[in-house]
Amino acid sequence: MLLSGRMAASALLLLVLLVATEMGTPTRKVAEARDCLSKSHKFKGACLSSSNCASICRTENFPGGECKLDSFARKCFCKRVC
């Protein structure tokens, strides 16, 4: 009788551990915003600094910008959330 009590306690402990590991990490899907890029109309020359590009893009009513490779040269692209 003592052996079956130990087996029942072990089985209960195993069940609790399995349930606890399933509850550990939530698996919610979160929607991520996409960035839309548009080539800057005011930026001239090769884009060497993303911070400079971002400041020019703010004058074009965009929240930010970054340097990206376009064809063979780095160009300033303004970005905003789509």
C-alpha positions as CSV (number, residue, x, y, z in Angstrom):
1,M,0.0,0.0,0.0
2,L,2.9,2.3,0.8
3,L,4.4,1.8,-2.7
4,S,1.2,2.8,-4.5
5,G,1.0,6.0,-2.3
6,R,4.5,6.9,-3.4
7,M,3.6,6.2,-7.0
8,A,0.6,8.4,-6.8
9,A,2.6,11.2,-5.2
10,S,5.2,10.9,-7.9
11,A,2.6,11.0,-10.7
12,L,1.0,14.0,-9.1
13,L,4.3,15.8,-8.9
14,L,5.1,15.0,-12.5
15,L,1.7,16.3,-13.6
16,V,2.2,19.6,-11.6
17,L,5.6,20.0,-13.3
18,L,4.2,19.5,-16.7
19,V,1.4,22.0,-16.2
20,A,3.8,24.5,-14.7
21,T,6.2,24.4,-17.7
22,E,3.2,24.9,-20.1
23,M,2.1,28.0,-18.1
24,G,5.6,29.5,-18.0
25,T,5.8,31.5,-21.2
26,P,2.7,33.1,-22.8
27,T,2.5,32.6,-26.5
28,R,0.6,35.7,-27.6
29,K,1.0,36.9,-31.1
30,V,1.8,40.6,-31.2
31,A,1.3,42.6,-34.4
32,E,4.4,44.6,-35.4
33,A,4.2,47.9,-37.2
34,R,5.9,48.1,-40.6
35,D,8.0,51.0,-41.8
36,C,7.3,52.5,-45.2
37,L,10.4,54.0,-46.9
38,S,10.4,56.9,-49.4
39,K,13.5,58.4,-51.0
40,S,14.2,61.9,-49.7
41,H,13.6,64.7,-52.1
42,K,15.8,67.3,-50.3
43,F,18.9,65.2,-49.4
44,K,21.8,65.8,-51.8
45,G,24.8,63.6,-52.3
46,A,25.9,60.3,-50.8
47,C,24.3,59.4,-47.5
48,L,27.0,58.8,-44.9
49,S,25.2,59.7,-41.7
50,S,21.8,58.3,-40.8
51,S,21.4,61.0,-38.1
52,N,21.8,63.7,-40.8
53,C,19.4,61.9,-43.1
54,A,16.8,61.7,-40.2
55,S,17.1,65.4,-39.6
56,I,16.5,66.2,-43.3
57,C,13.5,63.8,-43.3
58,R,12.0,65.6,-40.4
59,T,11.9,68.7,-42.6
60,E,9.9,66.7,-45.1
61,N,7.3,65.8,-42.4
62,F,8.7,62.3,-41.7
63,P,9.5,61.1,-38.2
64,G,12.9,59.7,-39.2
65,G,15.2,58.4,-41.9
66,E,18.1,56.2,-42.6
67,C,20.8,55.6,-45.2
68,K,20.2,52.6,-47.5
69,L,22.0,51.2,-50.5
70,D,20.1,52.2,-53.7
71,S,21.7,50.9,-56.9
72,F,25.4,51.6,-56.4
73,A,25.2,54.5,-53.9
74,R,23.9,55.1,-50.4
75,K,20.8,57.2,-50.5
76,C,18.7,58.8,-47.8
77,F,15.3,57.2,-47.3
78,C,12.7,58.7,-45.1
79,K,10.6,56.3,-43.0
80,R,7.2,56.3,-41.3
81,V,4.9,53.7,-39.9
82,C,2.6,52.4,-42.6
